[in-house]
Amino acid sequence: MMAWQIRPDWQFEPELSKCSEVEVRFTAADDGTTLVELEHRHMERHGAGWSKMHGQVNSGWPGVMELFAAKADEGV
């Protein structure tokens, strides 16, 4: 798990109580593959503007996960 230390104006947020959390879980599947789950939670901690940021971030994670999967498939 890591803190998402970026404010709704896309600047660094040093105060952890105002940050959301990103957790990535890796689980071995029975077929020999790995299930990767990403959870971005507590967006409301960012305060004013968090709802807009939530939409922007949520639309970006699928692309990040696709790139990650492609690299994993390459064996990188």
Secondary structure, DSSP 4 states (H G I P E B T S, - for coil): -EEE-B-TTS-B---GGG-EEEEEEEEE-TTS-EEEEEEEE-GGGG-TTHHHHHHHHHHHHHHHHHHHHHHHHHT-
